[in-house]
């Protein structure tokens, strides 16, 4: 679980396992595995850092997949 902030500055906790994709458009848009989209104040790098820290605390390995084509 990671703590995030909505655009209205309300804090909430999200199960990071539900995050399917993240986009910075310029707001950060999270698409969950349920299809729901959430816009948050946190940047993509902050969410990745929080997720890695959470997974380390849980003793789980984290795999980051880069879907951008090689140059």
PyMOL Python script that loads the backbone (N, CA, C, O; Angstrom):
from pymol import cmd

cmd.read_pdbstr("""\
ATOM      1  N   UNK A   1       0.844  -1.170   0.000  1.00  0.00           N
ATOM      2  CA  UNK A   1       0.000   0.000   0.000  1.00  0.00           C
ATOM      3  C   UNK A   1       0.895   1.241   0.000  1.00  0.00           C
ATOM      4  O   UNK A   1       1.882   1.313   0.732  1.00  0.00           O
ATOM      5  N   UNK A   2       0.529   2.209  -0.832  1.00  0.00           N
ATOM      6  CA  UNK A   2       1.293   3.449  -0.910  1.00  0.00           C
ATOM      7  C   UNK A   2       0.350   4.636  -0.721  1.00  0.00           C
ATOM      8  O   UNK A   2      -0.798   4.609  -1.165  1.00  0.00           O
ATOM      9  N   UNK A   3       0.854   5.678  -0.055  1.00  0.00           N
ATOM     10  CA  UNK A   3       0.075   6.884   0.189  1.00  0.00           C
ATOM     11  C   UNK A   3       0.260   7.838  -0.982  1.00  0.00           C
ATOM     12  O   UNK A   3       1.387   8.127  -1.385  1.00  0.00           O
ATOM     13  N   UNK A   4      -0.853   8.327  -1.525  1.00  0.00           N
ATOM     14  CA  UNK A   4      -0.840   9.257  -2.649  1.00  0.00           C
ATOM     15  C   UNK A   4      -1.768  10.433  -2.347  1.00  0.00           C
ATOM     16  O   UNK A   4      -2.551  10.388  -1.398  1.00  0.00           O
ATOM     17  N   UNK A   5      -1.671  11.491  -3.168  1.00  0.00           N
ATOM     18  CA  UNK A   5      -2.526  12.676  -2.988  1.00  0.00           C
ATOM     19  C   UNK A   5      -3.333  12.930  -4.257  1.00  0.00           C
ATOM     20  O   UNK A   5      -2.795  12.957  -5.364  1.00  0.00           O
ATOM     21  N   UNK A   6      -4.635  13.114  -4.067  1.00  0.00           N
ATOM     22  CA  UNK A   6      -5.505  13.496  -5.182  1.00  0.00           C
ATOM     23  C   UNK A   6      -5.236  14.958  -5.540  1.00  0.00           C
ATOM     24  O   UNK A   6      -4.522  15.654  -4.818  1.00  0.00           O
ATOM     25  N   UNK A   7      -5.801  15.417  -6.643  1.00  0.00           N
ATOM     26  CA  UNK A   7      -5.600  16.799  -7.065  1.00  0.00           C
ATOM     27  C   UNK A   7      -6.144  17.793  -6.048  1.00  0.00           C
ATOM     28  O   UNK A   7      -5.637  18.910  -5.946  1.00  0.00           O
ATOM     29  N   UNK A   8      -7.187  17.396  -5.280  1.00  0.00           N
ATOM     30  CA  UNK A   8      -7.741  18.292  -4.252  1.00  0.00           C
ATOM     31  C   UNK A   8      -6.942  18.231  -2.955  1.00  0.00           C
ATOM     32  O   UNK A   8      -7.349  18.799  -1.941  1.00  0.00           O
ATOM     33  N   UNK A   9      -5.801  17.537  -2.991  1.00  0.00           N
ATOM     34  CA  UNK A   9      -4.851  17.404  -1.882  1.00  0.00           C
ATOM     35  C   UNK A   9      -5.280  16.416  -0.804  1.00  0.00           C
ATOM     36  O   UNK A   9      -4.612  16.315   0.226  1.00  0.00           O
ATOM     37  N   UNK A  10      -6.381  15.678  -1.011  1.00  0.00           N
ATOM     38  CA  UNK A  10      -6.773  14.623  -0.068  1.00  0.00           C
ATOM     39  C   UNK A  10      -5.816  13.447  -0.227  1.00  0.00           C
ATOM     40  O   UNK A  10      -5.495  13.041  -1.344  1.00  0.00           O
ATOM     41  N   UNK A  11      -5.367  12.907   0.898  1.00  0.00           N
ATOM     42  CA  UNK A  11      -4.469  11.752   0.864  1.00  0.00           C
ATOM     43  C   UNK A  11      -5.287  10.472   0.899  1.00  0.00           C
ATOM     44  O   UNK A  11      -6.306  10.395   1.585  1.00  0.00           O
ATOM     45  N   UNK A  12      -4.838   9.473   0.158  1.00  0.00           N
ATOM     46  CA  UNK A  12      -5.464   8.154   0.183  1.00  0.00           C
ATOM     47  C   UNK A  12      -4.376   7.103   0.025  1.00  0.00           C
ATOM     48  O   UNK A  12      -3.247   7.409  -0.359  1.00  0.00           O
ATOM     49  N   UNK A  13      -4.731   5.875   0.324  1.00  0.00           N
ATOM     50  CA  UNK A  13      -3.778   4.773   0.238  1.00  0.00           C
ATOM     51  C   UNK A  13      -4.257   3.826  -0.863  1.00  0.00           C
ATOM     52  O   UNK A  13      -5.433   3.467  -0.923  1.00  0.00           O
ATOM     53  N   UNK A  14      -3.326   3.430  -1.728  1.00  0.00           N
ATOM     54  CA  UNK A  14      -3.648   2.591  -2.873  1.00  0.00           C
ATOM     55  C   UNK A  14      -2.828   1.306  -2.830  1.00  0.00           C
ATOM     56  O   UNK A  14      -1.641   1.330  -2.507  1.00  0.00           O
ATOM     57  N   UNK A  15      -3.455   0.208  -3.152  1.00  0.00           N
ATOM     58  CA  UNK A  15      -2.743  -1.052  -3.311  1.00  0.00           C
ATOM     59  C   UNK A  15      -1.954  -0.946  -4.614  1.00  0.00           C
ATOM     60  O   UNK A  15      -2.540  -0.951  -5.696  1.00  0.00           O
ATOM     61  N   UNK A  16      -0.643  -0.851  -4.515  1.00  0.00           N
ATOM     62  CA  UNK A  16       0.190  -0.630  -5.702  1.00  0.00           C
ATOM     63  C   UNK A  16       0.131  -1.793  -6.687  1.00  0.00           C
ATOM     64  O   UNK A  16       0.497  -1.629  -7.851  1.00  0.00           O
ATOM     65  N   UNK A  17      -0.319  -2.952  -6.249  1.00  0.00           N
ATOM     66  CA  UNK A  17      -0.461  -4.090  -7.165  1.00  0.00           C
ATOM     67  C   UNK A  17      -1.566  -3.848  -8.194  1.00  0.00           C
ATOM     68  O   UNK A  17      -1.623  -4.536  -9.213  1.00  0.00           O
ATOM     69  N   UNK A  18      -2.439  -2.878  -7.933  1.00  0.00           N
ATOM     70  CA  UNK A  18      -3.537  -2.592  -8.853  1.00  0.00           C
ATOM     71  C   UNK A  18      -3.137  -1.652  -9.989  1.00  0.00           C
ATOM     72  O   UNK A  18      -3.903  -1.464 -10.934  1.00  0.00           O
ATOM     73  N   UNK A  19      -1.938  -1.058  -9.906  1.00  0.00           N
ATOM     74  CA  UNK A  19      -1.510  -0.115 -10.943  1.00  0.00           C
ATOM     75  C   UNK A  19      -1.078  -0.894 -12.186  1.00  0.00           C
ATOM     76  O   UNK A  19      -0.178  -1.732 -12.136  1.00  0.00           O
ATOM     77  N   UNK A  20      -1.747  -0.593 -13.303  1.00  0.00           N
ATOM     78  CA  UNK A  20      -1.388  -1.223 -14.568  1.00  0.00           C
ATOM     79  C   UNK A  20      -0.462  -0.314 -15.373  1.00  0.00           C
ATOM     80  O   UNK A  20       0.564  -0.761 -15.884  1.00  0.00           O
ATOM     81  N   UNK A  21      -0.833   0.978 -15.486  1.00  0.00           N
ATOM     82  CA  UNK A  21       0.015   1.936 -16.202  1.00  0.00           C
ATOM     83  C   UNK A  21      -0.001   3.280 -15.487  1.00  0.00           C
ATOM     84  O   UNK A  21      -0.923   3.590 -14.732  1.00  0.00           O
ATOM     85  N   UNK A  22       1.048   4.078 -15.743  1.00  0.00           N
ATOM     86  CA  UNK A  22       1.140   5.441 -15.243  1.00  0.00           C
ATOM     87  C   UNK A  22       1.545   6.339 -16.400  1.00  0.00           C
ATOM     88  O   UNK A  22       2.425   5.996 -17.189  1.00  0.00           O
ATOM     89  N   UNK A  23       0.885   7.507 -16.495  1.00  0.00           N
ATOM     90  CA  UNK A  23       1.209   8.471 -17.542  1.00  0.00           C
ATOM     91  C   UNK A  23       1.365   9.847 -16.908  1.00  0.00           C
ATOM     92  O   UNK A  23       0.659  10.186 -15.958  1.00  0.00           O
ATOM     93  N   UNK A  24       2.281  10.624 -17.432  1.00  0.00           N
ATOM     94  CA  UNK A  24       2.457  11.997 -16.990  1.00  0.00           C
ATOM     95  C   UNK A  24       1.999  12.892 -18.132  1.00  0.00           C
ATOM     96  O   UNK A  24       2.704  13.034 -19.131  1.00  0.00           O
ATOM     97  N   UNK A  25       0.789  13.514 -17.988  1.00  0.00           N
ATOM     98  CA  UNK A  25       0.151  14.153 -19.147  1.00  0.00           C
ATOM     99  C   UNK A  25      -0.390  15.559 -18.925  1.00  0.00           C
ATOM    100  O   UNK A  25      -1.478  15.724 -19.477  1.00  0.00           O
ATOM    101  N   UNK A  26       0.052  16.560 -18.299  1.00  0.00           N
ATOM    102  CA  UNK A  26       1.153  16.659 -17.356  1.00  0.00           C
ATOM    103  C   UNK A  26       0.796  16.142 -15.966  1.00  0.00           C
ATOM    104  O   UNK A  26       1.687  15.868 -15.162  1.00  0.00           O
ATOM    105  N   UNK A  27      -0.531  16.000 -15.667  1.00  0.00           N
ATOM    106  CA  UNK A  27      -0.887  15.368 -14.394  1.00  0.00           C
ATOM    107  C   UNK A  27      -0.560  13.885 -14.477  1.00  0.00           C
ATOM    108  O   UNK A  27      -0.496  13.316 -15.567  1.00  0.00           O
ATOM    109  N   UNK A  28      -0.356  13.266 -13.330  1.00  0.00           N
ATOM    110  CA  UNK A  28      -0.069  11.837 -13.312  1.00  0.00           C
ATOM    111  C   UNK A  28      -1.388  11.071 -13.304  1.00  0.00           C
ATOM    112  O   UNK A  28      -2.204  11.228 -12.395  1.00  0.00           O
ATOM    113  N   UNK A  29      -1.587  10.241 -14.325  1.00  0.00           N
ATOM    114  CA  UNK A  29      -2.801   9.450 -14.463  1.00  0.00           C
ATOM    115  C   UNK A  29      -2.444   7.983 -14.240  1.00  0.00           C
ATOM    116  O   UNK A  29      -1.618   7.414 -14.954  1.00  0.00           O
ATOM    117  N   UNK A  30      -3.080   7.383 -13.241  1.00  0.00           N
ATOM    118  CA  UNK A  30      -2.889   5.966 -12.962  1.00  0.00           C
ATOM    119  C   UNK A  30      -4.058   5.204 -13.566  1.00  0.00           C
ATOM    120  O   UNK A  30      -5.214   5.564 -13.343  1.00  0.00           O
ATOM    121  N   UNK A  31      -3.771   4.160 -14.323  1.00  0.00           N
ATOM    122  CA  UNK A  31      -4.807   3.263 -14.801  1.00  0.00           C
ATOM    123  C   UNK A  31      -4.667   1.981 -14.004  1.00  0.00           C
ATOM    124  O   UNK A  31      -3.603   1.362 -13.990  1.00  0.00           O
ATOM    125  N   UNK A  32      -5.741   1.587 -13.344  1.00  0.00           N
ATOM    126  CA  UNK A  32      -5.723   0.396 -12.505  1.00  0.00           C
ATOM    127  C   UNK A  32      -6.131  -0.828 -13.307  1.00  0.00           C
ATOM    128  O   UNK A  32      -6.693  -0.707 -14.395  1.00  0.00           O
ATOM    129  N   UNK A  33      -5.851  -1.995 -12.772  1.00  0.00           N
ATOM    130  CA  UNK A  33      -6.204  -3.246 -13.441  1.00  0.00           C
ATOM    131  C   UNK A  33      -7.710  -3.390 -13.593  1.00  0.00           C
ATOM    132  O   UNK A  33      -8.176  -4.188 -14.405  1.00  0.00           O
ATOM    133  N   UNK A  34      -8.472  -2.629 -12.823  1.00  0.00           N
ATOM    134  CA  UNK A  34      -9.938  -2.650 -12.905  1.00  0.00           C
ATOM    135  C   UNK A  34     -10.445  -1.782 -14.046  1.00  0.00           C
ATOM    136  O   UNK A  34     -11.631  -1.825 -14.373  1.00  0.00           O
ATOM    137  N   UNK A  35      -9.548  -0.977 -14.669  1.00  0.00           N
ATOM    138  CA  UNK A  35      -9.932  -0.058 -15.718  1.00  0.00           C
ATOM    139  C   UNK A  35     -10.176   1.352 -15.203  1.00  0.00           C
ATOM    140  O   UNK A  35     -10.283   2.288 -15.995  1.00  0.00           O
ATOM    141  N   UNK A  36     -10.264   1.515 -13.884  1.00  0.00           N
ATOM    142  CA  UNK A  36     -10.482   2.823 -13.280  1.00  0.00           C
ATOM    143  C   UNK A  36      -9.234   3.683 -13.464  1.00  0.00           C
ATOM    144  O   UNK A  36      -8.111   3.185 -13.385  1.00  0.00           O
ATOM    145  N   UNK A  37      -9.440   4.988 -13.711  1.00  0.00           N
ATOM    146  CA  UNK A  37      -8.326   5.933 -13.842  1.00  0.00           C
ATOM    147  C   UNK A  37      -8.371   6.889 -12.658  1.00  0.00           C
ATOM    148  O   UNK A  37      -9.440   7.352 -12.261  1.00  0.00           O
ATOM    149  N   UNK A  38      -7.193   7.181 -12.095  1.00  0.00           N
ATOM    150  CA  UNK A  38      -7.070   8.099 -10.970  1.00  0.00           C
ATOM    151  C   UNK A  38      -6.005   9.131 -11.327  1.00  0.00           C
ATOM    152  O   UNK A  38      -4.919   8.779 -11.790  1.00  0.00           O
ATOM    153  N   UNK A  39      -6.323  10.406 -11.109  1.00  0.00           N
ATOM    154  CA  UNK A  39      -5.356  11.484 -11.332  1.00  0.00           C
ATOM    155  C   UNK A  39      -4.815  11.907  -9.972  1.00  0.00           C
ATOM    156  O   UNK A  39      -5.583  12.191  -9.052  1.00  0.00           O
ATOM    157  N   UNK A  40      -3.491  11.947  -9.849  1.00  0.00           N
ATOM    158  CA  UNK A  40      -2.860  12.258  -8.565  1.00  0.00           C
ATOM    159  C   UNK A  40      -1.836  13.369  -8.717  1.00  0.00           C
ATOM    160  O   UNK A  40      -1.360  13.652  -9.817  1.00  0.00           O
ATOM    161  N   UNK A  41      -1.503  14.000  -7.580  1.00  0.00           N
ATOM    162  CA  UNK A  41      -0.472  15.049  -7.547  1.00  0.00           C
ATOM    163  C   UNK A  41       0.934  14.461  -7.640  1.00  0.00           C
ATOM    164  O   UNK A  41       1.839  15.109  -8.166  1.00  0.00           O
ATOM    165  N   UNK A  42       1.126  13.252  -7.140  1.00  0.00           N
ATOM    166  CA  UNK A  42       2.439  12.619  -7.107  1.00  0.00           C
ATOM    167  C   UNK A  42       2.959  12.418  -8.525  1.00  0.00           C
ATOM    168  O   UNK A  42       2.194  12.125  -9.445  1.00  0.00           O
ATOM    169  N   UNK A  43       4.273  12.579  -8.689  1.00  0.00           N
ATOM    170  CA  UNK A  43       4.894  12.320  -9.975  1.00  0.00           C
ATOM    171  C   UNK A  43       5.133  10.833 -10.179  1.00  0.00           C
ATOM    172  O   UNK A  43       5.109  10.050  -9.230  1.00  0.00           O
ATOM    173  N   UNK A  44       5.362  10.459 -11.423  1.00  0.00           N
ATOM    174  CA  UNK A  44       5.607   9.049 -11.753  1.00  0.00           C
ATOM    175  C   UNK A  44       6.806   8.514 -10.978  1.00  0.00           C
ATOM    176  O   UNK A  44       6.756   7.405 -10.444  1.00  0.00           O
ATOM    177  N   UNK A  45       7.890   9.301 -10.912  1.00  0.00           N
ATOM    178  CA  UNK A  45       9.099   8.848 -10.215  1.00  0.00           C
ATOM    179  C   UNK A  45       8.827   8.613  -8.730  1.00  0.00           C
ATOM    180  O   UNK A  45       9.340   7.660  -8.145  1.00  0.00           O
ATOM    181  N   UNK A  46       8.023   9.481  -8.126  1.00  0.00           N
ATOM    182  CA  UNK A  46       7.668   9.338  -6.709  1.00  0.00           C
ATOM    183  C   UNK A  46       6.869   8.061  -6.477  1.00  0.00           C
ATOM    184  O   UNK A  46       7.105   7.348  -5.501  1.00  0.00           O
ATOM    185  N   UNK A  47       5.933   7.772  -7.363  1.00  0.00           N
ATOM    186  CA  UNK A  47       5.105   6.564  -7.219  1.00  0.00           C
ATOM    187  C   UNK A  47       5.957   5.317  -7.398  1.00  0.00           C
ATOM    188  O   UNK A  47       5.793   4.343  -6.663  1.00  0.00           O
ATOM    189  N   UNK A  48       6.861   5.337  -8.364  1.00  0.00           N
ATOM    190  CA  UNK A  48       7.754   4.191  -8.571  1.00  0.00           C
ATOM    191  C   UNK A  48       8.618   3.977  -7.326  1.00  0.00           C
ATOM    192  O   UNK A  48       8.784   2.848  -6.866  1.00  0.00           O
ATOM    193  N   UNK A  49       9.167   5.074  -6.785  1.00  0.00           N
ATOM    194  CA  UNK A  49      10.006   4.971  -5.579  1.00  0.00           C
ATOM    195  C   UNK A  49       9.222   4.404  -4.408  1.00  0.00           C
ATOM    196  O   UNK A  49       9.717   3.529  -3.697  1.00  0.00           O
ATOM    197  N   UNK A  50       7.999   4.892  -4.197  1.00  0.00           N
ATOM    198  CA  UNK A  50       7.162   4.393  -3.099  1.00  0.00           C
ATOM    199  C   UNK A  50       6.806   2.915  -3.290  1.00  0.00           C
ATOM    200  O   UNK A  50       6.783   2.141  -2.334  1.00  0.00           O
ATOM    201  N   UNK A  51       6.532   2.542  -4.535  1.00  0.00           N
ATOM    202  CA  UNK A  51       6.186   1.146  -4.820  1.00  0.00           C
ATOM    203  C   UNK A  51       7.374   0.230  -4.563  1.00  0.00           C
ATOM    204  O   UNK A  51       7.214  -0.844  -3.984  1.00  0.00           O
ATOM    205  N   UNK A  52       8.565   0.646  -4.988  1.00  0.00           N
ATOM    206  CA  UNK A  52       9.770  -0.161  -4.749  1.00  0.00           C
ATOM    207  C   UNK A  52      10.004  -0.311  -3.249  1.00  0.00           C
ATOM    208  O   UNK A  52      10.287  -1.409  -2.769  1.00  0.00           O
ATOM    209  N   UNK A  53       9.886   0.791  -2.510  1.00  0.00           N
ATOM    210  CA  UNK A  53      10.083   0.732  -1.060  1.00  0.00           C
ATOM    211  C   UNK A  53       9.070  -0.211  -0.407  1.00  0.00           C
ATOM    212  O   UNK A  53       9.426  -1.002   0.466  1.00  0.00           O
ATOM    213  N   UNK A  54       7.811  -0.124  -0.833  1.00  0.00           N
ATOM    214  CA  UNK A  54       6.766  -1.002  -0.294  1.00  0.00           C
ATOM    215  C   UNK A  54       7.072  -2.468  -0.592  1.00  0.00           C
ATOM    216  O   UNK A  54       6.956  -3.321   0.288  1.00  0.00           O
ATOM    217  N   UNK A  55       7.460  -2.757  -1.828  1.00  0.00           N
ATOM    218  CA  UNK A  55       7.772  -4.144  -2.210  1.00  0.00           C
ATOM    219  C   UNK A  55       8.981  -4.664  -1.432  1.00  0.00           C
ATOM    220  O   UNK A  55       9.013  -5.832  -1.046  1.00  0.00           O
ATOM    221  N   UNK A  56       9.976  -3.803  -1.201  1.00  0.00           N
ATOM    222  CA  UNK A  56      11.141  -4.221  -0.418  1.00  0.00           C
ATOM    223  C   UNK A  56      10.736  -4.544   1.016  1.00  0.00           C
ATOM    224  O   UNK A  56      11.222  -5.514   1.597  1.00  0.00           O
ATOM    225  N   UNK A  57       9.844  -3.729   1.587  1.00  0.00           N
ATOM    226  CA  UNK A  57       9.366  -3.991   2.945  1.00  0.00           C
ATOM    227  C   UNK A  57       8.602  -5.305   3.024  1.00  0.00           C
ATOM    228  O   UNK A  57       8.618  -5.984   4.051  1.00  0.00           O
ATOM    229  N   UNK A  58       7.933  -5.656   1.930  1.00  0.00           N
ATOM    230  CA  UNK A  58       7.165  -6.906   1.888  1.00  0.00           C
ATOM    231  C   UNK A  58       8.037  -8.094   1.497  1.00  0.00           C
ATOM    232  O   UNK A  58       7.588  -9.239   1.548  1.00  0.00           O
ATOM    233  N   UNK A  59       9.288  -7.823   1.104  1.00  0.00           N
ATOM    234  CA  UNK A  59      10.184  -8.905   0.692  1.00  0.00           C
ATOM    235  C   UNK A  59       9.867  -9.437  -0.690  1.00  0.00           C
ATOM    236  O   UNK A  59      10.210 -10.576  -1.010  1.00  0.00           O
ATOM    237  N   UNK A  60       9.214  -8.628  -1.516  1.00  0.00           N
ATOM    238  CA  UNK A  60       8.874  -9.048  -2.868  1.00  0.00           C
ATOM    239  C   UNK A  60       9.800  -8.372  -3.864  1.00  0.00           C
ATOM    240  O   UNK A  60      10.207  -7.227  -3.671  1.00  0.00           O
ATOM    241  N   UNK A  61      10.126  -9.081  -4.918  1.00  0.00           N
ATOM    242  CA  UNK A  61      10.936  -8.493  -5.988  1.00  0.00           C
ATOM    243  C   UNK A  61      10.020  -7.666  -6.877  1.00  0.00           C
ATOM    244  O   UNK A  61       8.842  -7.989  -7.028  1.00  0.00           O
ATOM    245  N   UNK A  62      10.552  -6.606  -7.463  1.00  0.00           N
ATOM    246  CA  UNK A  62       9.782  -5.741  -8.344  1.00  0.00           C
ATOM    247  C   UNK A  62      10.417  -5.780  -9.717  1.00  0.00           C
ATOM    248  O   UNK A  62      11.632  -5.635  -9.854  1.00  0.00           O
ATOM    249  N   UNK A  63       9.593  -5.975 -10.734  1.00  0.00           N
ATOM    250  CA  UNK A  63      10.085  -5.992 -12.102  1.00  0.00           C
ATOM    251  C   UNK A  63       9.531  -4.787 -12.835  1.00  0.00           C
ATOM    252  O   UNK A  63       8.315  -4.629 -12.941  1.00  0.00           O
ATOM    253  N   UNK A  64      10.412  -3.933 -13.343  1.00  0.00           N
ATOM    254  CA  UNK A  64      10.004  -2.760 -14.110  1.00  0.00           C
ATOM    255  C   UNK A  64      10.179  -3.083 -15.581  1.00  0.00           C
ATOM    256  O   UNK A  64      11.255  -3.494 -16.015  1.00  0.00           O
ATOM    257  N   UNK A  65       9.113  -2.894 -16.344  1.00  0.00           N
ATOM    258  CA  UNK A  65       9.146  -3.188 -17.771  1.00  0.00           C
ATOM    259  C   UNK A  65       9.133  -1.878 -18.531  1.00  0.00           C
ATOM    260  O   UNK A  65       8.218  -1.072 -18.368  1.00  0.00           O
ATOM    261  N   UNK A  66      10.143  -1.661 -19.359  1.00  0.00           N
ATOM    262  CA  UNK A  66      10.228  -0.462 -20.189  1.00  0.00           C
ATOM    263  C   UNK A  66       9.680  -0.819 -21.552  1.00  0.00           C
ATOM    264  O   UNK A  66      10.278  -1.615 -22.277  1.00  0.00           O
ATOM    265  N   UNK A  67       8.537  -0.232 -21.912  1.00  0.00           N
ATOM    266  CA  UNK A  67       7.890  -0.575 -23.184  1.00  0.00           C
ATOM    267  C   UNK A  67       8.292   0.343 -24.320  1.00  0.00           C
ATOM    268  O   UNK A  67       7.728   0.257 -25.411  1.00  0.00           O
ATOM    269  N   UNK A  68       9.272   1.235 -24.085  1.00  0.00           N
ATOM    270  CA  UNK A  68       9.723   2.119 -25.142  1.00  0.00           C
ATOM    271  C   UNK A  68      10.685   1.362 -26.045  1.00  0.00           C
ATOM    272  O   UNK A  68      11.509   0.587 -25.561  1.00  0.00           O
ATOM    273  N   UNK A  69      10.586   1.582 -27.359  1.00  0.00           N
ATOM    274  CA  UNK A  69      11.504   0.886 -28.273  1.00  0.00           C
ATOM    275  C   UNK A  69      12.924   1.388 -28.097  1.00  0.00           C
ATOM    276  O   UNK A  69      13.145   2.546 -27.743  1.00  0.00           O
ATOM    277  N   UNK A  70      13.883   0.511 -28.345  1.00  0.00           N
ATOM    278  CA  UNK A  70      15.295   0.893 -28.289  1.00  0.00           C
ATOM    279  C   UNK A  70      15.598   1.855 -29.421  1.00  0.00           C
ATOM    280  O   UNK A  70      15.053   1.719 -30.516  1.00  0.00           O
ATOM    281  N   UNK A  71      16.480   2.844 -29.162  1.00  0.00           N
ATOM    282  CA  UNK A  71      16.813   3.833 -30.215  1.00  0.00           C
ATOM    283  C   UNK A  71      17.576   3.230 -31.366  1.00  0.00           C
ATOM    284  O   UNK A  71      17.921   3.933 -32.315  1.00  0.00           O
TER     285      UNK A  71
END
""", "prot")
cmd.dss("prot")
cmd.show_as("cartoon", "prot")
cmd.util.cbc("prot")
cmd.orient("prot")
